[in-house]
């Protein structure tokens, strides 16, 4: 049996703590206990958020007049829904051979998961092959 604690957090909009100039963070958590056989998948869901915002832009004062608002206002209604879906498929790995076979299966199922974008492969190398070299020279260890 394993305990799972998925969490989603984001920065609150327009809400601040009185006396502090700091953002407020919204956190949502779920606690679950699961028992799963080797290779069996479990799906967890439940962190759902739905936001609805309504606004009305346009020419000040004229947008509030009932008949004129049709010509000089622009309503903006937005609805977003986010849902966290967590899929877990545990695998018991007994030895190095099992680990290699499992890694190879993952590579075949997700061929582009570890692919590096072309922009990154053409970048020049940075850094030093031995970052501690200067320190060792100063301490006369080399």
Order of alpha helices (4+ residues) and beta strands (2+ residues): beta-beta-beta-beta-beta-alpha-beta-alpha-alpha-alpha
